[in-house]
Protein backbone atom coordinates (compact mmCIF):
# COMPACT_ATOMS: atom_id res chain seq x y z
CA UNK A 1 0.00 0.00 0.00
CA UNK A 2 2.71 2.49 0.92
CA UNK A 3 4.44 1.95 -2.41
CA UNK A 4 1.28 2.67 -4.38
CA UNK A 5 0.71 5.83 -2.35
CA UNK A 6 4.27 6.86 -3.16
CA UNK A 7 3.66 6.28 -6.86
CA UNK A 8 0.46 8.35 -6.76
CA UNK A 9 2.38 11.24 -5.26
CA UNK A 10 5.34 11.09 -7.62
CA UNK A 11 3.57 10.38 -10.96
CA UNK A 12 0.49 11.63 -12.76
CA UNK A 13 -2.51 9.46 -11.93
CA UNK A 14 -3.07 8.31 -15.53
CA UNK A 15 0.50 7.07 -15.74
CA UNK A 16 0.19 5.21 -12.43
CA UNK A 17 -3.03 3.51 -13.49
CA UNK A 18 -1.49 2.28 -16.74
CA UNK A 19 1.54 0.96 -14.84
CA UNK A 20 -0.61 -0.79 -12.25
CA UNK A 21 -2.76 -2.36 -14.97
CA UNK A 22 0.32 -3.57 -16.81
CA UNK A 23 1.85 -4.99 -13.63
CA UNK A 24 -1.31 -6.79 -12.53
CA UNK A 25 -0.95 -9.29 -15.38
CA UNK A 26 2.69 -10.06 -14.55
CA UNK A 27 2.13 -10.27 -10.82
CA UNK A 28 -0.49 -12.94 -11.25
CA UNK A 29 2.00 -15.55 -12.43
CA UNK A 30 4.18 -15.55 -9.26
CA UNK A 31 1.13 -15.90 -7.04
CA UNK A 32 -0.10 -18.86 -9.07
CA UNK A 33 3.31 -20.50 -8.89
CA UNK A 34 3.74 -19.82 -5.18
CA UNK A 35 1.86 -22.99 -4.35
CA UNK A 36 4.44 -24.97 -6.29
CA UNK A 37 7.40 -23.30 -4.61
CA UNK A 38 6.12 -22.90 -1.07
CA UNK A 39 7.55 -26.25 -0.07
CA UNK A 40 11.11 -25.21 -0.98
CA UNK A 41 11.39 -21.55 0.02
CA UNK A 42 9.85 -18.13 -0.63
CA UNK A 43 13.01 -17.04 -2.42
CA UNK A 44 12.32 -19.16 -5.46
CA UNK A 45 8.87 -17.64 -6.00
CA UNK A 46 10.36 -14.17 -5.54
CA UNK A 47 13.04 -14.97 -8.11
CA UNK A 48 10.38 -16.05 -10.61
CA UNK A 49 8.55 -12.75 -10.17
CA UNK A 50 11.54 -10.80 -11.46
CA UNK A 51 11.34 -10.16 -15.18
CA UNK A 52 14.36 -8.66 -16.91
CA UNK A 53 14.40 -7.28 -20.43
CA UNK A 54 15.01 -10.00 -23.02
CA UNK A 55 18.42 -10.30 -24.65
CA UNK A 56 18.51 -11.32 -28.29
CA UNK A 57 20.82 -13.97 -29.70
CA UNK A 58 22.33 -11.38 -32.06
CA UNK A 59 23.27 -9.17 -29.06
CA UNK A 60 25.01 -12.09 -27.36
CA UNK A 61 26.81 -13.26 -30.52
CA UNK A 62 27.86 -9.79 -31.72
CA UNK A 63 31.61 -9.45 -32.24
CA UNK A 64 31.80 -6.46 -29.89
CA UNK A 65 29.91 -8.28 -27.15
CA UNK A 66 31.51 -8.66 -23.72
CA UNK A 67 30.88 -12.37 -24.16
CA UNK A 68 34.17 -12.82 -26.04
CA UNK A 69 36.34 -11.40 -23.25
CA UNK A 70 36.38 -14.84 -21.59
CA UNK A 71 37.01 -18.34 -22.90
CA UNK A 72 33.79 -19.85 -21.53
CA UNK A 73 30.25 -18.66 -20.96
CA UNK A 74 29.64 -21.05 -18.07
CA UNK A 75 31.67 -23.34 -15.84
CA UNK A 76 29.77 -26.32 -14.43
CA UNK A 77 30.81 -27.31 -10.91
CA UNK A 78 29.58 -30.77 -10.00
CA UNK A 79 30.36 -34.02 -8.27
CA UNK A 80 31.59 -36.96 -10.36
CA UNK A 81 28.55 -38.99 -9.31
CA UNK A 82 26.36 -36.42 -11.11
CA UNK A 83 28.31 -36.55 -14.38
CA UNK A 84 25.47 -38.08 -16.41
CA UNK A 85 23.04 -35.27 -15.49
CA UNK A 86 25.71 -32.63 -16.09
CA UNK A 87 26.48 -34.03 -19.54
CA UNK A 88 22.77 -33.70 -20.39
CA UNK A 89 22.82 -30.08 -19.19
CA UNK A 90 25.97 -29.26 -21.17
CA UNK A 91 24.52 -30.90 -24.30
CA UNK A 92 21.34 -28.83 -23.86
CA UNK A 93 23.26 -25.54 -23.43
CA UNK A 94 25.68 -26.15 -26.29
CA UNK A 95 22.87 -26.94 -28.75
CA UNK A 96 20.93 -23.76 -27.96
CA UNK A 97 20.85 -20.96 -30.60
CA UNK A 98 23.45 -19.09 -28.50
CA UNK A 99 25.85 -22.10 -28.64
CA UNK A 100 26.97 -21.61 -25.05
CA UNK A 101 30.62 -22.44 -24.41
CA UNK A 102 30.68 -24.72 -21.37
CA UNK A 103 33.65 -25.83 -19.31
CA UNK A 104 33.29 -29.43 -18.22
CA UNK A 105 36.27 -30.53 -16.18
CA UNK A 106 36.56 -34.15 -17.33
CA UNK A 107 36.24 -33.08 -20.98
CA UNK A 108 38.03 -29.73 -21.13
CA UNK A 109 40.82 -29.88 -18.54
CA UNK A 110 44.33 -30.08 -19.98
CA UNK A 111 45.87 -33.52 -19.41
CA UNK A 112 48.86 -33.32 -17.12
CA UNK A 113 47.80 -30.03 -15.52
CA UNK A 114 47.34 -29.74 -11.78
CA UNK A 115 43.69 -30.11 -10.70
CA UNK A 116 43.82 -26.93 -8.61
CA UNK A 117 45.26 -24.93 -11.52
CA UNK A 118 42.58 -26.17 -13.89
CA UNK A 119 39.79 -25.36 -11.42
CA UNK A 120 41.08 -21.84 -10.81
CA UNK A 121 41.62 -21.17 -14.53
CA UNK A 122 38.12 -22.42 -15.36
CA UNK A 123 36.57 -20.13 -12.78
CA UNK A 124 38.57 -17.10 -13.93
CA UNK A 125 37.88 -17.72 -17.62
CA UNK A 126 34.11 -18.18 -17.31
CA UNK A 127 31.40 -15.53 -17.20
CA UNK A 128 29.28 -17.49 -14.73
CA UNK A 129 29.32 -20.67 -12.69
CA UNK A 130 26.59 -23.25 -12.28
CA UNK A 131 26.86 -25.10 -8.95
CA UNK A 132 24.93 -28.38 -9.13
CA UNK A 133 24.36 -28.89 -5.41
CA UNK A 134 23.54 -32.51 -4.70
CA UNK A 135 24.42 -34.87 -1.83
CA UNK A 136 27.52 -35.80 -3.87
CA UNK A 137 28.51 -32.13 -4.20
CA UNK A 138 28.20 -31.56 -0.45
CA UNK A 139 30.49 -34.51 0.25
CA UNK A 140 33.15 -33.60 -2.33
CA UNK A 141 35.97 -31.32 -1.08
CA UNK A 142 36.90 -30.35 -4.66
CA UNK A 143 33.38 -29.08 -5.30
CA UNK A 144 33.53 -26.97 -2.15
CA UNK A 145 36.93 -25.67 -3.21
CA UNK A 146 35.61 -24.63 -6.61
CA UNK A 147 32.57 -23.01 -4.99
CA UNK A 148 34.86 -20.92 -2.78
CA UNK A 149 36.99 -19.98 -5.78
CA UNK A 150 33.90 -18.75 -7.64
CA UNK A 151 32.74 -16.71 -4.65
CA UNK A 152 36.22 -15.24 -4.21
CA UNK A 153 36.42 -14.38 -7.92
CA UNK A 154 33.26 -12.27 -7.89
CA UNK A 155 31.71 -11.95 -4.43
CA UNK A 156 29.46 -9.05 -5.48
CA UNK A 157 28.68 -10.13 -9.07
CA UNK A 158 24.92 -10.65 -9.09
CA UNK A 159 23.79 -13.60 -11.14
CA UNK A 160 27.22 -14.98 -11.97
CA UNK A 161 27.05 -17.79 -9.42
CA UNK A 162 23.99 -19.93 -10.16
CA UNK A 163 23.20 -22.50 -7.46
CA UNK A 164 21.03 -25.43 -8.61
CA UNK A 165 19.60 -27.64 -5.86
CA UNK A 166 18.80 -31.30 -6.51
CA UNK A 167 17.82 -33.83 -3.83
CA UNK A 168 19.14 -31.54 -1.07
CA UNK A 169 17.10 -30.22 1.86
CA UNK A 170 16.95 -26.49 2.35
CA UNK A 171 18.67 -26.90 5.74
CA UNK A 172 21.69 -28.48 4.00
CA UNK A 173 22.06 -25.62 1.48
CA UNK A 174 25.68 -24.32 1.81
CA UNK A 175 25.86 -21.37 4.18
CA UNK A 176 28.21 -19.57 1.81
CA UNK A 177 25.41 -19.38 -0.78
CA UNK A 178 22.54 -18.40 1.53
CA UNK A 179 22.49 -14.84 0.15
CA UNK A 180 21.88 -16.12 -3.42
CA UNK A 181 18.63 -17.22 -5.05
CA UNK A 182 18.79 -20.78 -6.29
CA UNK A 183 17.09 -22.96 -8.89
CA UNK A 184 15.32 -26.00 -7.48
CA UNK A 185 15.62 -28.90 -9.92
CA UNK A 186 12.38 -30.84 -9.94
CA UNK A 187 11.46 -31.16 -13.60
CA UNK A 188 14.70 -31.48 -15.55
CA UNK A 189 13.49 -29.77 -18.73
CA UNK A 190 12.10 -26.75 -16.88
CA UNK A 191 15.27 -26.44 -14.79
CA UNK A 192 17.51 -26.58 -17.85
CA UNK A 193 15.51 -23.77 -19.45
CA UNK A 194 15.70 -21.72 -16.26
CA UNK A 195 19.48 -22.20 -16.14
CA UNK A 196 19.74 -21.12 -19.78
CA UNK A 197 17.64 -18.00 -19.17
CA UNK A 198 19.73 -17.09 -16.14
CA UNK A 199 22.98 -17.42 -18.11
CA UNK A 200 21.50 -15.18 -20.82
CA UNK A 201 20.82 -12.44 -18.27
C-alpha positions in Angstrom: 0.0 0.0 0.0 2.7 2.5 0.9 4.4 1.9 -2.4 1.3 2.7 -4.4 0.7 5.8 -2.3 4.3 6.9 -3.2 3.7 6.3 -6.9 0.5 8.3 -6.8 2.4 11.2 -5.3 5.3 11.1 -7.6 3.6 10.4 -11.0 0.5 11.6 -12.8 -2.5 9.5 -11.9 -3.1 8.3 -15.5 0.5 7.1 -15.7 0.2 5.2 -12.4 -3.0 3.5 -13.5 -1.5 2.3 -16.7 1.5 1.0 -14.8 -0.6 -0.8 -12.3 -2.8 -2.4 -15.0 0.3 -3.6 -16.8 1.8 -5.0 -13.6 -1.3 -6.8 -12.5 -1.0 -9.3 -15.4 2.7 -10.1 -14.6 2.1 -10.3 -10.8 -0.5 -12.9 -11.2 2.0 -15.6 -12.4 4.2 -15.5 -9.3 1.1 -15.9 -7.0 -0.1 -18.9 -9.1 3.3 -20.5 -8.9 3.7 -19.8 -5.2 1.9 -23.0 -4.4 4.4 -25.0 -6.3 7.4 -23.3 -4.6 6.1 -22.9 -1.1 7.6 -26.2 -0.1 11.1 -25.2 -1.0 11.4 -21.5 0.0 9.9 -18.1 -0.6 13.0 -17.0 -2.4 12.3 -19.2 -5.5 8.9 -17.6 -6.0 10.4 -14.2 -5.5 13.0 -15.0 -8.1 10.4 -16.0 -10.6 8.5 -12.7 -10.2 11.5 -10.8 -11.5 11.3 -10.2 -15.2 14.4 -8.7 -16.9 14.4 -7.3 -20.4 15.0 -10.0 -23.0 18.4 -10.3 -24.7 18.5 -11.3 -28.3 20.8 -14.0 -29.7 22.3 -11.4 -32.1 23.3 -9.2 -29.1 25.0 -12.1 -27.4 26.8 -13.3 -30.5 27.9 -9.8 -31.7 31.6 -9.5 -32.2 31.8 -6.5 -29.9 29.9 -8.3 -27.2 31.5 -8.7 -23.7 30.9 -12.4 -24.2 34.2 -12.8 -26.0 36.3 -11.4 -23.2 36.4 -14.8 -21.6 37.0 -18.3 -22.9 33.8 -19.8 -21.5 30.2 -18.7 -21.0 29.6 -21.0 -18.1 31.7 -23.3 -15.8 29.8 -26.3 -14.4 30.8 -27.3 -10.9 29.6 -30.8 -10.0 30.4 -34.0 -8.3 31.6 -37.0 -10.4 28.6 -39.0 -9.3 26.4 -36.4 -11.1 28.3 -36.6 -14.4 25.5 -38.1 -16.4 23.0 -35.3 -15.5 25.7 -32.6 -16.1 26.5 -34.0 -19.5 22.8 -33.7 -20.4 22.8 -30.1 -19.2 26.0 -29.3 -21.2 24.5 -30.9 -24.3 21.3 -28.8 -23.9 23.3 -25.5 -23.4 25.7 -26.2 -26.3 22.9 -26.9 -28.7 20.9 -23.8 -28.0 20.9 -21.0 -30.6 23.5 -19.1 -28.5 25.9 -22.1 -28.6 27.0 -21.6 -25.0 30.6 -22.4 -24.4 30.7 -24.7 -21.4 33.6 -25.8 -19.3 33.3 -29.4 -18.2 36.3 -30.5 -16.2 36.6 -34.2 -17.3 36.2 -33.1 -21.0 38.0 -29.7 -21.1 40.8 -29.9 -18.5 44.3 -30.1 -20.0 45.9 -33.5 -19.4 48.9 -33.3 -17.1 47.8 -30.0 -15.5 47.3 -29.7 -11.8 43.7 -30.1 -10.7 43.8 -26.9 -8.6 45.3 -24.9 -11.5 42.6 -26.2 -13.9 39.8 -25.4 -11.4 41.1 -21.8 -10.8 41.6 -21.2 -14.5 38.1 -22.4 -15.4 36.6 -20.1 -12.8 38.6 -17.1 -13.9 37.9 -17.7 -17.6 34.1 -18.2 -17.3 31.4 -15.5 -17.2 29.3 -17.5 -14.7 29.3 -20.7 -12.7 26.6 -23.3 -12.3 26.9 -25.1 -9.0 24.9 -28.4 -9.1 24.4 -28.9 -5.4 23.5 -32.5 -4.7 24.4 -34.9 -1.8 27.5 -35.8 -3.9 28.5 -32.1 -4.2 28.2 -31.6 -0.4 30.5 -34.5 0.3 33.1 -33.6 -2.3 36.0 -31.3 -1.1 36.9 -30.4 -4.7 33.4 -29.1 -5.3 33.5 -27.0 -2.2 36.9 -25.7 -3.2 35.6 -24.6 -6.6 32.6 -23.0 -5.0 34.9 -20.9 -2.8 37.0 -20.0 -5.8 33.9 -18.8 -7.6 32.7 -16.7 -4.7 36.2 -15.2 -4.2 36.4 -14.4 -7.9 33.3 -12.3 -7.9 31.7 -12.0 -4.4 29.5 -9.0 -5.5 28.7 -10.1 -9.1 24.9 -10.7 -9.1 23.8 -13.6 -11.1 27.2 -15.0 -12.0 27.1 -17.8 -9.4 24.0 -19.9 -10.2 23.2 -22.5 -7.5 21.0 -25.4 -8.6 19.6 -27.6 -5.9 18.8 -31.3 -6.5 17.8 -33.8 -3.8 19.1 -31.5 -1.1 17.1 -30.2 1.9 17.0 -26.5 2.4 18.7 -26.9 5.7 21.7 -28.5 4.0 22.1 -25.6 1.5 25.7 -24.3 1.8 25.9 -21.4 4.2 28.2 -19.6 1.8 25.4 -19.4 -0.8 22.5 -18.4 1.5 22.5 -14.8 0.1 21.9 -16.1 -3.4 18.6 -17.2 -5.0 18.8 -20.8 -6.3 17.1 -23.0 -8.9 15.3 -26.0 -7.5 15.6 -28.9 -9.9 12.4 -30.8 -9.9 11.5 -31.2 -13.6 14.7 -31.5 -15.6 13.5 -29.8 -18.7 12.1 -26.8 -16.9 15.3 -26.4 -14.8 17.5 -26.6 -17.9 15.5 -23.8 -19.4 15.7 -21.7 -16.3 19.5 -22.2 -16.1 19.7 -21.1 -19.8 17.6 -18.0 -19.2 19.7 -17.1 -16.1 23.0 -17.4 -18.1 21.5 -15.2 -20.8 20.8 -12.4 -18.3 
